[in-house]
């Protein structure tokens, strides 16, 4: 039987965190539970790989995606980073790209306003980094990003954000999208060109 720190990595613990994320209304509790999954799924060691697969098998991905709609800045941030770590698993990456992209893009500021929730810089950067991870090595997920009207927001952030960190993170996402040559025709039909994606930082 597992003992000591190994107790952290058992399926029962993942189920416990997911039940908290499903049932709690307390923003601090939700942030803490998402943060725990975020930490457990980080990195390349054996247990992290196991946790990433367990969260999927326990149907935890839809729970996290739904929490991207939270009105709490800190919950959105913790959930975004958790999804980023979970997407290091290839199957998770495909699922998150299909089902979370729209919610992630909705959390980005537009040209007119920061975002409906007025998220802090750290949270916007976390969302951008998560999108970057999801589209890395996946032109299909990059296509999903295009279909959610994400390019407009990314270009606006890269050109007009007052935050150098946001600008840099958005630029990395744009460069990754342009690197997929099979997507360039569709992008150009929408009125975009290379200059929108090769942003000078």
BELSUL-V173998 format. One record per residue. N is the residue number from 0. RES is the residue in one letter. PSI is psi as a letter, one per 40 degrees, with the letter a starting at -180 (NA if undefined). OMEGA is omega as a letter, one per 40 degrees, with the letter a starting at -180 (none if undefined). NEAR is the number of other ideal C-beta (glycine too) atoms within 12 Angstrom. Layout:
n=N res=RES psi=PSI omega=OMEGA near=NEAR
n=N res=RES psi=PSI omega=OMEGA near=NEAR
This chain:
n=0 res=X psi=i omega=a near=7
n=1 res=X psi=i omega=i near=14
n=2 res=X psi=i omega=i near=9
n=3 res=X psi=b omega=a near=9
n=4 res=X psi=d omega=i near=11
n=5 res=X psi=d omega=i near=14
n=6 res=X psi=d omega=i near=16
n=7 res=X psi=d omega=a near=24
n=8 res=X psi=e omega=a near=29
n=9 res=X psi=i omega=i near=22
n=10 res=X psi=d omega=i near=22
n=11 res=X psi=d omega=a near=17
n=12 res=X psi=d omega=i near=28
n=13 res=X psi=d omega=i near=36
n=14 res=X psi=d omega=i near=22
n=15 res=X psi=d omega=i near=23
n=16 res=X psi=d omega=a near=40
n=17 res=X psi=d omega=i near=34
n=18 res=X psi=d omega=i near=18
n=19 res=X psi=d omega=a near=26
n=20 res=X psi=d omega=a near=40
n=21 res=X psi=d omega=a near=22
n=22 res=X psi=d omega=a near=14
n=23 res=X psi=i omega=i near=23
n=24 res=X psi=e omega=a near=15
n=25 res=X psi=h omega=a near=16
n=26 res=X psi=d omega=a near=22
n=27 res=X psi=d omega=i near=16
n=28 res=X psi=d omega=i near=24
n=29 res=X psi=d omega=i near=36
n=30 res=X psi=d omega=a near=30
n=31 res=X psi=d omega=a near=23
n=32 res=X psi=d omega=i near=36
n=33 res=X psi=d omega=i near=44
n=34 res=X psi=d omega=i near=28
n=35 res=X psi=d omega=i near=30
n=36 res=X psi=d omega=i near=44
n=37 res=X psi=d omega=a near=35
n=38 res=X psi=d omega=a near=23
n=39 res=X psi=d omega=a near=36
n=40 res=X psi=e omega=a near=40
n=41 res=X psi=i omega=i near=23
n=42 res=X psi=a omega=a near=16
n=43 res=X psi=e omega=a near=13
n=44 res=X psi=i omega=a near=14
n=45 res=X psi=d omega=a near=12
n=46 res=X psi=d omega=i near=24
n=47 res=X psi=d omega=i near=26
n=48 res=X psi=d omega=i near=24
n=49 res=X psi=d omega=a near=25
n=50 res=X psi=d omega=a near=37
n=51 res=X psi=d omega=i near=39
n=52 res=X psi=d omega=a near=26
n=53 res=X psi=d omega=i near=31
n=54 res=X psi=d omega=i near=43
n=55 res=X psi=d omega=a near=33
n=56 res=X psi=d omega=i near=19
n=57 res=X psi=e omega=i near=27
n=58 res=X psi=f omega=a near=20
n=59 res=X psi=d omega=a near=41
n=60 res=X psi=d omega=i near=38
n=61 res=X psi=d omega=i near=25
n=62 res=X psi=d omega=a near=34
n=63 res=X psi=d omega=a near=47
n=64 res=X psi=d omega=i near=36
n=65 res=X psi=d omega=a near=23
n=66 res=X psi=e omega=i near=39
n=67 res=X psi=e omega=i near=43
n=68 res=X psi=e omega=a near=22
n=69 res=X psi=i omega=i near=33
n=70 res=X psi=e omega=a near=18
n=71 res=X psi=h omega=i near=28
n=72 res=X psi=d omega=a near=28
n=73 res=X psi=d omega=i near=29
n=74 res=X psi=d omega=i near=36
n=75 res=X psi=d omega=a near=42
n=76 res=X psi=d omega=a near=35
n=77 res=X psi=d omega=a near=38
n=78 res=X psi=d omega=i near=46
n=79 res=X psi=d omega=a near=47
n=80 res=X psi=d omega=i near=36
n=81 res=X psi=d omega=i near=47
n=82 res=X psi=d omega=i near=48
n=83 res=X psi=d omega=i near=37
n=84 res=X psi=d omega=a near=36
n=85 res=X psi=d omega=a near=44
n=86 res=X psi=e omega=i near=42
n=87 res=X psi=e omega=i near=31
n=88 res=X psi=h omega=a near=29
n=89 res=X psi=d omega=a near=22
n=90 res=X psi=d omega=i near=20
n=91 res=X psi=d omega=a near=39
n=92 res=X psi=d omega=i near=34
n=93 res=X psi=d omega=a near=24
n=94 res=X psi=d omega=a near=31
n=95 res=X psi=d omega=i near=43
n=96 res=X psi=d omega=a near=40
n=97 res=X psi=d omega=a near=25
n=98 res=X psi=e omega=a near=27
n=99 res=X psi=e omega=a near=42
n=100 res=X psi=d omega=a near=37
n=101 res=X psi=d omega=i near=23
n=102 res=X psi=d omega=i near=34
n=103 res=X psi=d omega=a near=45
n=104 res=X psi=d omega=i near=35
n=105 res=X psi=d omega=i near=26
n=106 res=X psi=e omega=i near=43
n=107 res=X psi=i omega=i near=44
n=108 res=X psi=i omega=i near=34
n=109 res=X psi=i omega=a near=24
n=110 res=X psi=d omega=a near=17
n=111 res=X psi=d omega=a near=11
n=112 res=X psi=i omega=i near=14
n=113 res=X psi=c omega=i near=25
n=114 res=X psi=i omega=a near=30
n=115 res=X psi=d omega=a near=17
n=116 res=X psi=e omega=a near=25
n=117 res=X psi=f omega=a near=17
n=118 res=X psi=i omega=i near=33
n=119 res=X psi=i omega=a near=22
n=120 res=X psi=d omega=a near=25
n=121 res=X psi=d omega=a near=21
n=122 res=X psi=d omega=i near=36
n=123 res=X psi=d omega=i near=40
n=124 res=X psi=d omega=i near=34
n=125 res=X psi=d omega=i near=37
n=126 res=X psi=d omega=i near=45
n=127 res=X psi=d omega=i near=43
n=128 res=X psi=d omega=i near=30
n=129 res=X psi=d omega=i near=46
n=130 res=X psi=d omega=a near=48
n=131 res=X psi=d omega=i near=36
n=132 res=X psi=d omega=a near=37
n=133 res=X psi=d omega=a near=46
n=134 res=X psi=e omega=i near=42
n=135 res=X psi=h omega=a near=27
n=136 res=X psi=f omega=i near=19
n=137 res=X psi=g omega=i near=30
n=138 res=X psi=d omega=i near=25
n=139 res=X psi=d omega=i near=24
n=140 res=X psi=d omega=i near=37
n=141 res=X psi=d omega=i near=38
n=142 res=X psi=d omega=i near=25
n=143 res=X psi=d omega=i near=31
n=144 res=X psi=d omega=i near=42
n=145 res=X psi=d omega=a near=37
n=146 res=X psi=d omega=i near=20
n=147 res=X psi=e omega=a near=28
n=148 res=X psi=f omega=a near=20
n=149 res=X psi=d omega=a near=40
n=150 res=X psi=d omega=a near=36
n=151 res=X psi=d omega=a near=27
n=152 res=X psi=d omega=a near=36
n=153 res=X psi=d omega=i near=45
n=154 res=X psi=d omega=i near=33
n=155 res=X psi=d omega=i near=27
n=156 res=X psi=d omega=a near=41
n=157 res=X psi=d omega=a near=36
n=158 res=X psi=d omega=a near=22
n=159 res=X psi=e omega=i near=21
n=160 res=X psi=i omega=i near=30
n=161 res=X psi=e omega=a near=13
n=162 res=X psi=h omega=i near=22
n=163 res=X psi=d omega=a near=15
n=164 res=X psi=d omega=i near=23
n=165 res=X psi=d omega=a near=36
n=166 res=X psi=d omega=a near=28
n=167 res=X psi=d omega=a near=24
n=168 res=X psi=d omega=i near=35
n=169 res=X psi=d omega=a near=41
n=170 res=X psi=d omega=i near=29
n=171 res=X psi=d omega=i near=30
n=172 res=X psi=d omega=a near=43
n=173 res=X psi=d omega=i near=42
n=174 res=X psi=d omega=i near=25
n=175 res=X psi=d omega=i near=30
n=176 res=X psi=d omega=a near=41
n=177 res=X psi=d omega=a near=32
n=178 res=X psi=e omega=i near=23
n=179 res=X psi=g omega=a near=25
n=180 res=X psi=d omega=a near=15
n=181 res=X psi=e omega=i near=15
n=182 res=X psi=e omega=a near=29
n=183 res=X psi=d omega=i near=22
n=184 res=X psi=d omega=i near=14
n=185 res=X psi=d omega=i near=21
n=186 res=X psi=d omega=a near=32
n=187 res=X psi=d omega=i near=18
n=188 res=X psi=d omega=i near=11
n=189 res=X psi=e omega=i near=19
n=190 res=X psi=e omega=i near=12
n=191 res=X psi=i omega=i near=25
n=192 res=X psi=i omega=a near=17
n=193 res=X psi=d omega=a near=16
n=194 res=X psi=d omega=i near=16
n=195 res=X psi=d omega=a near=27
n=196 res=X psi=e omega=i near=31
n=197 res=X psi=g omega=a near=19
n=198 res=X psi=h omega=i near=27
n=199 res=X psi=h omega=a near=12
n=200 res=X psi=NA omega=none near=17
